[in-house]
Structures are given as structure tokens and as C-alpha cells.
Amino acid sequence: MADATTPAAPAKSTGPRHLTGIVTRDKNLKTRVEVTRSVRHPKYGKYVKQRTICYVHDENNESHLGDTVEIAESRPLSRTKRWTLVRIVTKSPSRTLSKLEGAVAGSDAAAPTPAADAK
């Protein structure tokens, strides 16, 4: 039996999970958010980046490509949507890449090269 001086175990928090990620697609009411995490490799011990793609319900179309957002787990809203937008943590610095699908703002890999346009 536990004594009166022994502290009780902390209670587990209940409620929806909250994650932070980057918007990679913002079409209609279904926004795609990429959540990255580092996981230690079981054999080699190196930390490896892994990503999870979450489809988020953005009712007011507030988030745009490249924004960092906070999302919360919710009941199933469609076949793939299980998350809702809580808030926009930071806006992306540039909207110039917003017309490119799947490109995160600030990355140079998706930017068109001037040599390709000269033809």
C-alpha cells in the first residue's frame, strides 16, 4: 500500500492529439499537412527523418502552401480527413510558389530554371 507521503502517478491527459506541420497542398476544404519527426533507427542508432501526411479540414481556407500550422485529431470527417485546423503558427514568407502543387515555399528544387524558359 502507498503511504500518504508517496506522490501519486501523474494522470494521463485525455483528448485529441495536437501536431505541428507544414502545409503541402491547399485545395478546397481538404488541406494536406506534412508532419516530420526524428526516430532512432533500431539497429544503427542514427536518427532518421520520417513524415506523416495528414489531411486536415480547413473550413475557412485560412492556410496556404508553406504555412506552419497546428492541427488536432478529430472524428472522421470524410474517407481520409481525420484532423482539423487549430491555428496557423507562422505564415509562409513567399506566395510565389503557391501555384506549384506539392512544393514547399522556400525550396529551390521546384523553382523553374531560366534556361528552360529560354527555348
MOPAC internal coordinates of N, CA, C and O (Angstrom, degrees):
PM7 1SCF
backbone

  N    0.0000 0     0.00 0     0.00 0    0    0    0
  C    1.4412 1     0.00 0     0.00 0    1    0    0
  C    1.5205 1   110.52 1     0.00 0    2    1    0
  O    1.2310 1   120.81 1   -31.82 1    3    2    1
  N    1.3067 1   116.06 1   148.18 1    3    2    1
  C    1.4538 1   121.26 1  -178.58 1    5    3    2
  C    1.5217 1   110.15 1   -83.87 1    6    5    3
  O    1.2310 1   121.07 1   -38.98 1    7    6    5
  N    1.3201 1   115.56 1   141.02 1    7    6    5
  C    1.4603 1   120.23 1   176.45 1    9    7    6
  C    1.5188 1   109.19 1   -78.41 1   10    9    7
  O    1.2310 1   121.20 1   -10.81 1   11   10    9
  N    1.2938 1   115.31 1   169.19 1   11   10    9
  C    1.4634 1   120.39 1   178.33 1   13   11   10
  C    1.5196 1   110.71 1   -70.85 1   14   13   11
  O    1.2310 1   120.06 1   157.98 1   15   14   13
  N    1.3425 1   117.49 1   -22.02 1   15   14   13
  C    1.4612 1   120.12 1  -178.65 1   17   15   14
  C    1.5291 1   112.20 1   -86.32 1   18   17   15
  O    1.2310 1   119.85 1   165.84 1   19   18   17
  N    1.3359 1   117.89 1   -14.16 1   19   18   17
  C    1.4528 1   121.38 1  -179.27 1   21   19   18
  C    1.5268 1   109.39 1   -76.21 1   22   21   19
  O    1.2310 1   119.99 1   -55.55 1   23   22   21
  N    1.3395 1   117.63 1   124.45 1   23   22   21
  C    1.4705 1   118.51 1  -179.96 1   25   23   22
  C    1.5219 1   110.92 1   -69.51 1   26   25   23
  O    1.2310 1   121.11 1   -35.16 1   27   26   25
  N    1.3027 1   115.49 1   144.84 1   27   26   25
  C    1.4578 1   120.90 1   178.73 1   29   27   26
  C    1.5268 1   109.65 1   -76.10 1   30   29   27
  O    1.2310 1   120.98 1   -24.83 1   31   30   29
  N    1.3121 1   115.74 1   155.17 1   31   30   29
  C    1.4637 1   120.55 1   177.90 1   33   31   30
  C    1.5221 1   108.94 1   -67.10 1   34   33   31
  O    1.2310 1   120.02 1   -38.41 1   35   34   33
  N    1.3472 1   117.56 1   141.59 1   35   34   33
  C    1.4697 1   119.28 1   179.80 1   37   35   34
  C    1.5280 1   110.58 1   -64.46 1   38   37   35
  O    1.2310 1   121.31 1   -40.26 1   39   38   37
  N    1.3046 1   115.10 1   139.74 1   39   38   37
  C    1.4599 1   120.56 1  -179.60 1   41   39   38
  C    1.5211 1   109.90 1   -73.33 1   42   41   39
  O    1.2310 1   120.87 1   -38.66 1   43   42   41
  N    1.3195 1   115.94 1   141.34 1   43   42   41
  C    1.4646 1   119.95 1   177.13 1   45   43   42
  C    1.5204 1   108.73 1   -74.09 1   46   45   43
  O    1.2310 1   121.35 1   -40.39 1   47   46   45
  N    1.3256 1   115.02 1   139.61 1   47   46   45
  C    1.4504 1   118.71 1   178.99 1   49   47   46
  C    1.5238 1   109.51 1   -79.05 1   50   49   47
  O    1.2310 1   121.08 1   -41.15 1   51   50   49
  N    1.2994 1   115.54 1   138.85 1   51   50   49
  C    1.4566 1   120.62 1   176.13 1   53   51   50
  C    1.5148 1   108.09 1  -108.57 1   54   53   51
  O    1.2310 1   121.39 1   -18.83 1   55   54   53
  N    1.2868 1   114.94 1   161.17 1   55   54   53
  C    1.4527 1   118.86 1  -179.83 1   57   55   54
  C    1.5088 1   110.84 1   123.84 1   58   57   55
  O    1.2310 1   120.63 1     0.29 1   59   58   57
  N    1.3198 1   116.40 1  -179.71 1   59   58   57
  C    1.4684 1   119.80 1  -176.39 1   61   59   58
  C    1.5197 1   112.07 1   -72.69 1   62   61   59
  O    1.2310 1   121.35 1   -30.12 1   63   62   61
  N    1.3485 1   115.01 1   149.88 1   63   62   61
  C    1.4608 1   120.84 1   174.54 1   65   63   62
  C    1.5224 1   108.89 1   -75.16 1   66   65   63
  O    1.2310 1   120.48 1   -33.25 1   67   66   65
  N    1.3231 1   116.69 1   146.75 1   67   66   65
  C    1.4624 1   122.49 1   175.74 1   69   67   66
  C    1.5187 1   107.79 1  -119.11 1   70   69   67
  O    1.2310 1   120.77 1   -51.71 1   71   70   69
  N    1.3289 1   116.14 1   128.29 1   71   70   69
  C    1.4578 1   122.23 1   178.85 1   73   71   70
  C    1.5229 1   109.44 1  -126.28 1   74   73   71
  O    1.2310 1   120.77 1   -20.74 1   75   74   73
  N    1.3155 1   116.13 1   159.26 1   75   74   73
  C    1.4610 1   121.99 1   176.46 1   77   75   74
  C    1.5182 1   108.42 1  -121.38 1   78   77   75
  O    1.2310 1   120.54 1   -47.23 1   79   78   77
  N    1.3462 1   116.57 1   132.77 1   79   78   77
  C    1.4543 1   120.16 1  -178.73 1   81   79   78
  C    1.5098 1   111.93 1  -152.92 1   82   81   79
  O    1.2310 1   121.03 1     3.04 1   83   82   81
  N    1.3300 1   115.63 1  -176.96 1   83   82   81
  C    1.4606 1   122.75 1  -177.63 1   85   83   82
  C    1.5240 1   109.09 1  -111.85 1   86   85   83
  O    1.2310 1   120.52 1   -45.25 1   87   86   85
  N    1.3256 1   116.60 1   134.75 1   87   86   85
  C    1.4624 1   122.12 1  -179.92 1   89   87   86
  C    1.5247 1   108.72 1   -72.90 1   90   89   87
  O    1.2310 1   120.26 1   -53.98 1   91   90   89
  N    1.3423 1   117.11 1   126.02 1   91   90   89
  C    1.4588 1   121.30 1   178.55 1   93   91   90
  C    1.5236 1   112.38 1  -112.02 1   94   93   91
  O    1.2310 1   119.61 1   167.25 1   95   94   93
  N    1.3151 1   118.35 1   -12.75 1   95   94   93
  C    1.4587 1   122.02 1   177.35 1   97   95   94
  C    1.5238 1   107.66 1  -154.38 1   98   97   95
  O    1.2310 1   120.24 1   -43.13 1   99   98   97
  N    1.3203 1   117.15 1   136.87 1   99   98   97
  C    1.4704 1   119.80 1  -177.23 1  101   99   98
  C    1.5271 1   111.98 1  -136.39 1  102  101   99
  O    1.2310 1   120.92 1  -119.55 1  103  102  101
  N    1.3134 1   115.85 1    60.45 1  103  102  101
  C    1.4595 1   119.69 1   178.97 1  105  103  102
  C    1.5205 1   109.98 1  -100.26 1  106  105  103
  O    1.2310 1   120.81 1   -42.26 1  107  106  105
  N    1.3187 1   116.06 1   137.74 1  107  106  105
  C    1.4615 1   123.72 1   176.95 1  109  107  106
  C    1.5305 1   111.59 1    52.47 1  110  109  107
  O    1.2310 1   120.43 1    41.86 1  111  110  109
  N    1.3175 1   116.78 1  -138.14 1  111  110  109
  C    1.4508 1   120.82 1  -179.19 1  113  111  110
  C    1.5236 1   111.49 1   -94.59 1  114  113  111
  O    1.2310 1   120.10 1   177.72 1  115  114  113
  N    1.3247 1   117.42 1    -2.28 1  115  114  113
  C    1.4576 1   120.96 1   179.46 1  117  115  114
  C    1.5231 1   108.56 1  -104.07 1  118  117  115
  O    1.2310 1   120.65 1   -67.68 1  119  118  117
  N    1.3089 1   116.36 1   112.32 1  119  118  117
  C    1.4515 1   122.52 1   179.35 1  121  119  118
  C    1.5164 1   108.60 1  -106.97 1  122  121  119
  O    1.2310 1   120.39 1   -43.45 1  123  122  121
  N    1.3259 1   116.87 1   136.55 1  123  122  121
  C    1.4588 1   120.75 1   179.14 1  125  123  122
  C    1.5212 1   109.07 1   -99.71 1  126  125  123
  O    1.2310 1   120.64 1   -56.59 1  127  126  125
  N    1.3304 1   116.39 1   123.41 1  127  126  125
  C    1.4564 1   122.49 1  -179.09 1  129  127  126
  C    1.5179 1   108.08 1  -117.46 1  130  129  127
  O    1.2310 1   120.82 1   -45.78 1  131  130  129
  N    1.3300 1   116.04 1   134.22 1  131  130  129
  C    1.4553 1   122.20 1   179.57 1  133  131  130
  C    1.5292 1   108.30 1  -104.15 1  134  133  131
  O    1.2310 1   120.70 1   -59.95 1  135  134  133
  N    1.3274 1   116.27 1   120.05 1  135  134  133
  C    1.4578 1   121.94 1   178.66 1  137  135  134
  C    1.5173 1   107.39 1  -106.47 1  138  137  135
  O    1.2310 1   120.13 1   -57.91 1  139  138  137
  N    1.3283 1   117.36 1   122.09 1  139  138  137
  C    1.4657 1   121.01 1   180.00 1  141  139  138
  C    1.5186 1   109.66 1  -105.79 1  142  141  139
  O    1.2310 1   121.07 1   -32.20 1  143  142  141
  N    1.3271 1   115.55 1   147.80 1  143  142  141
  C    1.4502 1   121.41 1   178.22 1  145  143  142
  C    1.5245 1   108.40 1  -146.63 1  146  145  143
  O    1.2310 1   120.45 1   -23.06 1  147  146  145
  N    1.3236 1   116.74 1   156.94 1  147  146  145
  C    1.4561 1   122.13 1   176.56 1  149  147  146
  C    1.5186 1   108.73 1  -104.18 1  150  149  147
  O    1.2310 1   120.64 1   -49.99 1  151  150  149
  N    1.3294 1   116.38 1   130.01 1  151  150  149
  C    1.4556 1   122.49 1  -178.39 1  153  151  150
  C    1.5181 1   107.85 1  -125.52 1  154  153  151
  O    1.2310 1   120.63 1   -43.67 1  155  154  153
  N    1.2995 1   116.40 1   136.33 1  155  154  153
  C    1.4581 1   121.03 1   179.08 1  157  155  154
  C    1.5210 1   109.52 1   -77.06 1  158  157  155
  O    1.2310 1   120.56 1   -50.84 1  159  158  157
  N    1.3450 1   116.53 1   129.16 1  159  158  157
  C    1.4571 1   121.58 1   179.38 1  161  159  158
  C    1.5245 1   108.94 1   -67.07 1  162  161  159
  O    1.2310 1   119.84 1   -47.56 1  163  162  161
  N    1.3497 1   117.91 1   132.44 1  163  162  161
  C    1.4604 1   119.50 1  -173.79 1  165  163  162
  C    1.5282 1   114.32 1   -64.80 1  166  165  163
  O    1.2310 1   119.82 1   148.13 1  167  166  165
  N    1.3375 1   117.96 1   -31.87 1  167  166  165
  C    1.4603 1   120.22 1  -176.69 1  169  167  166
  C    1.5208 1   112.75 1   -95.02 1  170  169  167
  O    1.2310 1   120.41 1   133.95 1  171  170  169
  N    1.3366 1   116.82 1   -46.05 1  171  170  169
  C    1.4555 1   120.82 1  -171.45 1  173  171  170
  C    1.5241 1   113.86 1   -95.86 1  174  173  171
  O    1.2310 1   119.39 1   162.69 1  175  174  173
  N    1.3121 1   118.77 1   -17.31 1  175  174  173
  C    1.4554 1   121.11 1   176.40 1  177  175  174
  C    1.5090 1   115.59 1    81.72 1  178  177  175
  O    1.2310 1   119.90 1   176.50 1  179  178  177
  N    1.3305 1   117.79 1    -3.50 1  179  178  177
  C    1.4608 1   120.98 1   178.94 1  181  179  178
  C    1.5242 1   108.80 1   -76.21 1  182  181  179
  O    1.2310 1   120.49 1   -35.11 1  183  182  181
  N    1.3343 1   116.68 1   144.89 1  183  182  181
  C    1.4509 1   120.50 1   176.67 1  185  183  182
  C    1.5186 1   109.02 1   -83.15 1  186  185  183
  O    1.2310 1   120.88 1   -53.24 1  187  186  185
  N    1.3155 1   115.92 1   126.76 1  187  186  185
  C    1.4563 1   122.85 1  -175.81 1  189  187  186
  C    1.5257 1   108.43 1  -115.74 1  190  189  187
  O    1.2310 1   120.69 1   -43.31 1  191  190  189
  N    1.3383 1   116.29 1   136.69 1  191  190  189
  C    1.4632 1   120.38 1   176.74 1  193  191  190
  C    1.5218 1   109.60 1   -77.74 1  194  193  191
  O    1.2310 1   120.92 1   -46.41 1  195  194  193
  N    1.3248 1   115.85 1   133.59 1  195  194  193
  C    1.4560 1   121.38 1   173.14 1  197  195  194
  C    1.5090 1   107.51 1  -128.82 1  198  197  195
  O    1.2310 1   121.01 1   -24.34 1  199  198  197
  N    1.3241 1   115.68 1   155.66 1  199  198  197
  C    1.4629 1   118.96 1  -178.85 1  201  199  198
  C    1.5107 1   109.81 1  -130.35 1  202  201  199
  O    1.2310 1   121.65 1   -28.16 1  203  202  201
  N    1.3226 1   114.44 1   151.84 1  203  202  201
  C    1.4492 1   122.26 1   175.97 1  205  203  202
  C    1.5165 1   106.93 1  -126.41 1  206  205  203
  O    1.2310 1   120.53 1   -47.14 1  207  206  205
  N    1.3263 1   116.60 1   132.86 1  207  206  205
  C    1.4561 1   120.65 1   178.66 1  209  207  206
  C    1.5169 1   107.78 1  -100.48 1  210  209  207
  O    1.2310 1   120.76 1   -57.41 1  211  210  209
  N    1.3267 1   116.15 1   122.59 1  211  210  209
  C    1.4556 1   122.34 1   179.96 1  213  211  210
  C    1.5211 1   108.30 1  -116.96 1  214  213  211
  O    1.2310 1   120.66 1   -46.55 1  215  214  213
  N    1.3213 1   116.35 1   133.45 1  215  214  213
  C    1.4551 1   121.00 1   175.08 1  217  215  214
  C    1.5176 1   107.72 1   -94.01 1  218  217  215
  O    1.2310 1   121.19 1   -55.80 1  219  218  217
  N    1.3423 1   115.32 1   124.20 1  219  218  217
  C    1.4547 1   122.08 1  -168.70 1  221  219  218
  C    1.5198 1   110.06 1  -115.53 1  222  221  219
  O    1.2310 1   120.68 1   -39.10 1  223  222  221
  N    1.3312 1   116.30 1   140.90 1  223  222  221
  C    1.4609 1   122.13 1   175.60 1  225  223  222
  C    1.5260 1   108.43 1   -86.31 1  226  225  223
  O    1.2310 1   120.80 1   -67.33 1  227  226  225
  N    1.3242 1   116.07 1   112.67 1  227  226  225
  C    1.4656 1   123.06 1   179.68 1  229  227  226
  C    1.5186 1   106.70 1  -116.35 1  230  229  227
  O    1.2310 1   120.56 1   -90.47 1  231  230  229
  N    1.3138 1   116.53 1    89.53 1  231  230  229
  C    1.4598 1   121.20 1  -170.67 1  233  231  230
  C    1.5194 1   114.01 1   -64.66 1  234  233  231
  O    1.2310 1   119.97 1   141.69 1  235  234  233
  N    1.3319 1   117.67 1   -38.31 1  235  234  233
  C    1.4647 1   120.93 1  -176.79 1  237  235  234
  C    1.5176 1   113.25 1   -96.94 1  238  237  235
  O    1.2310 1   119.50 1  -171.54 1  239  238  237
  N    1.3387 1   118.56 1     8.46 1  239  238  237
  C    1.4701 1   123.26 1  -177.33 1  241  239  238
  C    1.5269 1   111.54 1    50.91 1  242  241  239
  O    1.2310 1   120.40 1  -131.38 1  243  242  241
  N    1.3274 1   116.84 1    48.62 1  243  242  241
  C    1.4612 1   122.06 1  -178.39 1  245  243  242
  C    1.5263 1   112.03 1   -81.67 1  246  245  243
  O    1.2310 1   120.19 1   146.14 1  247  246  245
  N    1.3230 1   117.23 1   -33.86 1  247  246  245
  C    1.4713 1   119.72 1  -174.66 1  249  247  246
  C    1.5218 1   110.42 1   -89.06 1  250  249  247
  O    1.2310 1   121.67 1   -31.08 1  251  250  249
  N    1.3264 1   114.42 1   148.92 1  251  250  249
  C    1.4516 1   121.46 1   178.93 1  253  251  250
  C    1.5198 1   109.09 1  -131.94 1  254  253  251
  O    1.2310 1   120.90 1    -6.46 1  255  254  253
  N    1.3043 1   115.88 1   173.54 1  255  254  253
  C    1.4515 1   123.13 1  -175.86 1  257  255  254
  C    1.5247 1   111.36 1   -56.60 1  258  257  255
  O    1.2310 1   120.28 1   -51.18 1  259  258  257
  N    1.3313 1   117.07 1   128.82 1  259  258  257
  C    1.4451 1   122.17 1   177.32 1  261  259  258
  C    1.5126 1   115.48 1    90.34 1  262  261  259
  O    1.2310 1   119.31 1   172.29 1  263  262  261
  N    1.3324 1   118.93 1    -7.71 1  263  262  261
  C    1.4560 1   121.42 1   179.28 1  265  263  262
  C    1.5289 1   110.19 1   -71.08 1  266  265  263
  O    1.2310 1   120.83 1   -33.89 1  267  266  265
  N    1.3183 1   116.02 1   146.11 1  267  266  265
  C    1.4554 1   121.36 1   171.58 1  269  267  266
  C    1.5206 1   107.05 1   -94.26 1  270  269  267
  O    1.2310 1   120.50 1   -56.04 1  271  270  269
  N    1.3377 1   116.65 1   123.96 1  271  270  269
  C    1.4574 1   121.25 1  -173.57 1  273  271  270
  C    1.5256 1   110.46 1  -127.90 1  274  273  271
  O    1.2310 1   121.60 1   -22.14 1  275  274  273
  N    1.3288 1   114.55 1   157.86 1  275  274  273
  C    1.4613 1   121.26 1   172.64 1  277  275  274
  C    1.5168 1   107.08 1  -107.50 1  278  277  275
  O    1.2310 1   120.66 1   -49.07 1  279  278  277
  N    1.3416 1   116.34 1   130.93 1  279  278  277
  C    1.4505 1   121.44 1  -177.73 1  281  279  278
  C    1.5281 1   109.35 1  -123.02 1  282  281  279
  O    1.2310 1   121.02 1   -24.93 1  283  282  281
  N    1.3306 1   115.66 1   155.07 1  283  282  281
  C    1.4592 1   121.51 1  -179.99 1  285  283  282
  C    1.5177 1   109.14 1  -127.00 1  286  285  283
  O    1.2310 1   120.97 1   -35.74 1  287  286  285
  N    1.3080 1   115.76 1   144.26 1  287  286  285
  C    1.4549 1   121.88 1   178.32 1  289  287  286
  C    1.5259 1   108.92 1   -69.20 1  290  289  287
  O    1.2310 1   120.58 1   -37.36 1  291  290  289
  N    1.3324 1   116.50 1   142.64 1  291  290  289
  C    1.4644 1   120.50 1  -179.68 1  293  291  290
  C    1.5225 1   109.62 1  -143.39 1  294  293  291
  O    1.2310 1   121.12 1     2.25 1  295  294  293
  N    1.3010 1   115.46 1  -177.75 1  295  294  293
  C    1.4607 1   120.09 1   176.32 1  297  295  294
  C    1.5233 1   108.54 1   -68.06 1  298  297  295
  O    1.2310 1   119.43 1   -18.94 1  299  298  297
  N    1.3295 1   118.70 1   161.06 1  299  298  297
  C    1.4677 1   120.14 1   177.96 1  301  299  298
  C    1.5251 1   111.24 1   -62.39 1  302  301  299
  O    1.2310 1   120.74 1   -56.91 1  303  302  301
  N    1.3329 1   116.19 1   123.09 1  303  302  301
  C    1.4610 1   121.43 1   179.64 1  305  303  302
  C    1.5240 1   111.70 1   -98.88 1  306  305  303
  O    1.2310 1   120.08 1   155.87 1  307  306  305
  N    1.3130 1   117.44 1   -24.13 1  307  306  305
  C    1.4633 1   122.89 1   174.99 1  309  307  306
  C    1.5240 1   106.46 1  -155.99 1  310  309  307
  O    1.2310 1   120.60 1    15.45 1  311  310  309
  N    1.3248 1   116.46 1  -164.55 1  311  310  309
  C    1.4577 1   119.56 1  -178.38 1  313  311  310
  C    1.5246 1   111.51 1   -63.54 1  314  313  311
  O    1.2310 1   120.29 1   143.67 1  315  314  313
  N    1.3330 1   117.05 1   -36.33 1  315  314  313
  C    1.4660 1   120.19 1  -176.45 1  317  315  314
  C    1.5235 1   113.96 1  -115.12 1  318  317  315
  O    1.2310 1   119.26 1   158.93 1  319  318  317
  N    1.3261 1   119.01 1   -21.07 1  319  318  317
  C    1.4707 1   120.61 1  -174.93 1  321  319  318
  C    1.5181 1   110.74 1   -81.61 1  322  321  319
  O    1.2310 1   121.16 1   -58.39 1  323  322  321
  N    1.3496 1   115.38 1   121.61 1  323  322  321
  C    1.4581 1   121.35 1   178.10 1  325  323  322
  C    1.5216 1   111.57 1  -132.08 1  326  325  323
  O    1.2310 1   120.07 1  -170.20 1  327  326  325
  N    1.3295 1   117.47 1     9.80 1  327  326  325
  C    1.4557 1   122.25 1  -174.74 1  329  327  326
  C    1.5235 1   109.83 1  -132.06 1  330  329  327
  O    1.2310 1   120.38 1   -27.26 1  331  330  329
  N    1.3349 1   116.87 1   152.74 1  331  330  329
  C    1.4605 1   122.31 1   174.63 1  333  331  330
  C    1.5212 1   109.11 1  -124.51 1  334  333  331
  O    1.2310 1   121.24 1   -28.59 1  335  334  333
  N    1.3165 1   115.23 1   151.41 1  335  334  333
  C    1.4654 1   121.20 1   179.88 1  337  335  334
  C    1.5231 1   109.23 1   -77.80 1  338  337  335
  O    1.2310 1   120.30 1   -52.36 1  339  338  337
  N    1.3405 1   117.04 1   127.64 1  339  338  337
  C    1.4547 1   121.56 1   178.02 1  341  339  338
  C    1.5205 1   109.46 1   -93.65 1  342  341  339
  O    1.2310 1   120.73 1   125.12 1  343  342  341
  N    1.3456 1   116.21 1   -54.88 1  343  342  341
  C    1.4663 1   120.14 1  -179.93 1  345  343  342
  C    1.5165 1   109.14 1  -160.94 1  346  345  343
  O    1.2310 1   121.48 1   -16.56 1  347  346  345
  N    1.3236 1   114.78 1   163.44 1  347  346  345
  C    1.4571 1   121.40 1   174.90 1  349  347  346
  C    1.5246 1   106.84 1   -97.13 1  350  349  347
  O    1.2310 1   120.74 1   -62.47 1  351  350  349
  N    1.3209 1   116.19 1   117.53 1  351  350  349
  C    1.4605 1   120.91 1  -177.46 1  353  351  350
  C    1.5195 1   109.81 1   -74.35 1  354  353  351
  O    1.2310 1   120.20 1   125.54 1  355  354  353
  N    1.3399 1   117.23 1   -54.46 1  355  354  353
  C    1.4624 1   121.68 1   176.34 1  357  355  354
  C    1.5187 1   109.17 1  -139.11 1  358  357  355
  O    1.2310 1   121.12 1   -37.58 1  359  358  357
  N    1.3182 1   115.46 1   142.42 1  359  358  357
  C    1.4627 1   121.25 1   174.84 1  361  359  358
  C    1.5181 1   108.88 1   -81.95 1  362  361  359
  O    1.2310 1   120.46 1   -29.75 1  363  362  361
  N    1.3301 1   116.72 1   150.25 1  363  362  361
  C    1.4602 1   119.50 1   177.85 1  365  363  362
  C    1.5293 1   108.61 1   -69.78 1  366  365  363
  O    1.2310 1   120.16 1   -34.10 1  367  366  365
  N    1.3348 1   117.30 1   145.90 1  367  366  365
  C    1.4589 1   120.40 1  -175.89 1  369  367  366
  C    1.5201 1   113.70 1   -68.92 1  370  369  367
  O    1.2310 1   120.20 1   153.65 1  371  370  369
  N    1.3335 1   117.22 1   -26.35 1  371  370  369
  C    1.4524 1   119.87 1  -173.69 1  373  371  370
  C    1.5145 1   110.28 1  -134.73 1  374  373  371
  O    1.2310 1   120.33 1   -41.60 1  375  374  373
  N    1.3086 1   116.97 1   138.40 1  375  374  373
  C    1.4640 1   121.63 1   176.08 1  377  375  374
  C    1.5256 1   111.03 1  -102.66 1  378  377  375
  O    1.2310 1   119.60 1  -171.02 1  379  378  377
  N    1.3318 1   118.37 1     8.98 1  379  378  377
  C    1.4580 1   120.92 1  -175.78 1  381  379  378
  C    1.5175 1   111.44 1   -69.61 1  382  381  379
  O    1.2310 1   119.44 1   150.45 1  383  382  381
  N    1.3365 1   118.67 1   -29.55 1  383  382  381
  C    1.4522 1   121.37 1  -179.37 1  385  383  382
  C    1.5210 1   112.32 1   -92.93 1  386  385  383
  O    1.2310 1   119.94 1  -173.98 1  387  386  385
  N    1.3353 1   117.71 1     6.02 1  387  386  385
  C    1.4567 1   119.82 1  -174.44 1  389  387  386
  C    1.5255 1   112.33 1   -65.91 1  390  389  387
  O    1.2310 1   119.81 1   157.05 1  391  390  389
  N    1.3298 1   117.97 1   -22.95 1  391  390  389
  C    1.4571 1   119.08 1   179.25 1  393  391  390
  C    1.5303 1   112.29 1   -81.13 1  394  393  391
  O    1.2310 1   120.21 1   167.86 1  395  394  393
  N    1.3326 1   117.20 1   -12.14 1  395  394  393
  C    1.4572 1   120.91 1   177.65 1  397  395  394
  C    1.5193 1   109.22 1   -87.89 1  398  397  395
  O    1.2310 1   120.15 1   -56.21 1  399  398  397
  N    1.3046 1   117.32 1   123.79 1  399  398  397
  C    1.4531 1   122.32 1  -177.07 1  401  399  398
  C    1.5189 1   110.57 1   -76.66 1  402  401  399
  O    1.2310 1   120.03 1   -50.09 1  403  402  401
  N    1.3185 1   117.55 1   129.91 1  403  402  401
  C    1.4487 1   122.65 1   174.39 1  405  403  402
  C    1.5102 1   115.38 1    81.82 1  406  405  403
  O    1.2310 1   119.59 1   179.16 1  407  406  405
  N    1.3317 1   118.38 1    -0.84 1  407  406  405
  C    1.4594 1   120.31 1   179.18 1  409  407  406
  C    1.5118 1   108.76 1   -96.04 1  410  409  407
  O    1.2310 1   120.20 1   -45.67 1  411  410  409
  N    1.3055 1   117.23 1   134.33 1  411  410  409
  C    1.4512 1   122.15 1   178.02 1  413  411  410
  C    1.5204 1   107.92 1   -87.37 1  414  413  411
  O    1.2310 1   120.57 1   -43.64 1  415  414  413
  N    1.3240 1   116.52 1   136.36 1  415  414  413
  C    1.4561 1   120.71 1  -179.13 1  417  415  414
  C    1.5142 1   110.10 1   -59.43 1  418  417  415
  O    1.2310 1   120.75 1   -45.02 1  419  418  417
  N    1.3248 1   116.17 1   134.98 1  419  418  417
  C    1.4559 1   121.20 1  -179.73 1  421  419  418
  C    1.5111 1   113.06 1   101.15 1  422  421  419
  O    1.2310 1   119.62 1   165.62 1  423  422  421
  N    1.3255 1   118.32 1   -14.38 1  423  422  421
  C    1.4633 1   119.58 1   179.31 1  425  423  422
  C    1.5181 1   108.85 1   -88.00 1  426  425  423
  O    1.2310 1   120.69 1   -40.36 1  427  426  425
  N    1.3229 1   116.28 1   139.64 1  427  426  425
  C    1.4585 1   121.18 1  -178.54 1  429  427  426
  C    1.5263 1   111.98 1   -92.32 1  430  429  427
  O    1.2310 1   119.51 1   171.75 1  431  430  429
  N    1.3080 1   118.54 1    -8.25 1  431  430  429
  C    1.4660 1   121.62 1  -176.25 1  433  431  430
  C    1.5222 1   111.61 1   -67.51 1  434  433  431
  O    1.2310 1   120.05 1   146.30 1  435  434  433
  N    1.3329 1   117.51 1   -33.70 1  435  434  433
  C    1.4523 1   120.18 1  -176.24 1  437  435  434
  C    1.5237 1   112.82 1   -92.61 1  438  437  435
  O    1.2310 1   119.88 1   173.14 1  439  438  437
  N    1.3427 1   117.82 1    -6.86 1  439  438  437
  C    1.4476 1   120.59 1  -178.14 1  441  439  438
  C    1.5251 1   110.37 1   -72.20 1  442  441  439
  O    1.2310 1   120.09 1   -43.23 1  443  442  441
  N    1.3468 1   117.44 1   136.77 1  443  442  441
  C    1.4628 1   119.33 1   178.20 1  445  443  442
  C    1.5279 1   110.62 1   -70.12 1  446  445  443
  O    1.2310 1   120.84 1   -35.18 1  447  446  445
  N    1.3131 1   116.00 1   144.82 1  447  446  445
  C    1.4641 1   120.64 1   179.11 1  449  447  446
  C    1.5221 1   109.59 1   -88.78 1  450  449  447
  O    1.2310 1   120.02 1   -34.65 1  451  450  449
  N    1.3419 1   117.57 1   145.35 1  451  450  449
  C    1.4617 1   119.88 1   179.41 1  453  451  450
  C    1.5204 1   113.08 1   -65.74 1  454  453  451
  O    1.2310 1   119.66 1   152.02 1  455  454  453
  N    1.3456 1   118.25 1   -27.98 1  455  454  453
  C    1.4614 1   120.93 1  -179.04 1  457  455  454
  C    1.5289 1   111.15 1   -67.61 1  458  457  455
  O    1.2310 1   120.12 1   147.81 1  459  458  457
  N    1.3103 1   117.37 1   -32.19 1  459  458  457
  C    1.4640 1   121.03 1   179.80 1  461  459  458
  C    1.5252 1   110.92 1   -72.09 1  462  461  459
  O    1.2310 1   119.88 1   150.34 1  463  462  461
  N    1.3358 1   117.83 1   -29.66 1  463  462  461
  C    1.4502 1   121.21 1   179.78 1  465  463  462
  C    1.5261 1   112.71 1   -80.52 1  466  465  463
  O    1.2310 1   119.62 1   165.14 1  467  466  465
  N    1.3330 1   118.34 1   -14.86 1  467  466  465
  C    1.4647 1   121.86 1  -176.31 1  469  467  466
  C    1.5273 1   112.60 1   -75.82 1  470  469  467
  O    1.2310 1   119.54 1   164.13 1  471  470  469
  N    1.3107 1   118.48 1   -15.87 1  471  470  469
  C    1.4651 1   120.40 1  -176.92 1  473  471  470
  C    1.4826 1   113.71 1   -67.36 1  474  473  471
  O    1.2310 1   120.10 1   180.00 1  475  474  473

